[in-house]
Amino acid sequence: MERKLNIKKVIITGVILVIIIAIVLFINYKVQKKKLNKKLETAQHAITLNENVDLYKNKKAKKSLTKLEIGANIYILEDSIEENGKILSKVYAENKVGFVLKEEISSYKSTDDKKVLMLDVSKFNMKSSFRTIGEFKAFILKNDIKYIYIRIAGRGYGKKGILYEDEYFKKYSEACEFMEVPFGYYYIDEAITSDEIKEETEIIEELLKNNIYKFNKLPLAIDVENHDGQGRADSIFEERCDLVNELIKNLNDKNINTIVYSNAKIADKYLENVKSYLWLAYYPKLTNIPTYWYSETNQDPAKNQKIIKRMIGWQFTETGVETKINEEVDLSIVYNEFFKKYCNSSR
């Protein structure tokens, strides 16, 4: 009987010890998790730039914990750790703390350059330009893109003019938000009546209200184009400027800043009196990213000086740059000062 009692005491003692150890481990886990979360709040955001980037277990960079895909989100916990001639960063990625080679990651950096590159994207770029959102993120940093415009919605070209949302705008927005890249939305306008302008105002306001991002800082771009006879508004371009001004006023009354995007020749002919700054498309034959401004070209895509004076962005390609960028993307060179003022002010 006494032996049985002793065994029972040992078992109870063992169970109590296991419970105590479990409690200690749990408390330690919570404390460490709290410390990590606090560190993540101020940690620099970065992404991987190459496919199959190793997340190493320790700074000796020998054993890999896992492979990180191109564009994977990471938090830099400690930067520039040198070990055996290799420079590493201590990071948090995919719920793990490890080390990556510094050369394989990058973060967004702003600049005071007078002219910078801007990219605009829609769902179509996920078919023609990037296989994944990770590739989109890596492209931005590899090519020193400073601003992004994302198609949020639009009105269809057909007779019915059905309103739609871009199916990828949230994924693009979340990617820019993590990278802390200033971005804005563009909306494709095809309204042909004041009632439709009112309808477009309401959908834009609703979308912006329901999709709030800290780094959505840029003014909304209203896309006004001639679609080679396919656009439902192509036949009313003589009146188009009045309708666009109506949309601009409606949005401005709701404290939504705007710019207008269009083709340079269309703007030259029809949009002289639009009450907005202009982001214009004209594609000269270029093999390099231009270092000059639109008005400094030898070609003459727009003759209207009133138009040129209000230009803040020049979209110079939709197929990349032959010797620099192979992806089929829309690239613009823009006045940094104009866009930066939105980044330095609260919306």
PEURQUI-V74260 format. One record per helix or strand of 2 or more residues. SS is the DSSP state (@ for helix, = for strand). FROM is the first residue (numbers start at 0). TO is the last residue. If there is no record, write none. Layout:
# PEURQUI-V74260
ss=SS from=FROM to=TO
ss=SS from=FROM to=TO
This chain:
# PEURQUI-V74260
ss=@ from=1 to=41
ss== from=43 to=47
ss== from=52 to=55
ss== from=63 to=67
ss== from=72 to=82
ss== from=85 to=92
ss== from=95 to=100
ss=@ from=101 to=103
ss== from=104 to=105
ss== from=114 to=120
ss=@ from=124 to=127
ss=@ from=132 to=141
ss== from=144 to=154
ss== from=162 to=164
ss=@ from=168 to=178
ss== from=182 to=187
ss=@ from=193 to=209
ss== from=219 to=222
ss=@ from=233 to=252
ss== from=257 to=262
ss=@ from=263 to=269
ss== from=277 to=280
ss=@ from=293 to=295
ss=@ from=304 to=308
ss== from=310 to=316
ss== from=329 to=334
ss=@ from=335 to=342
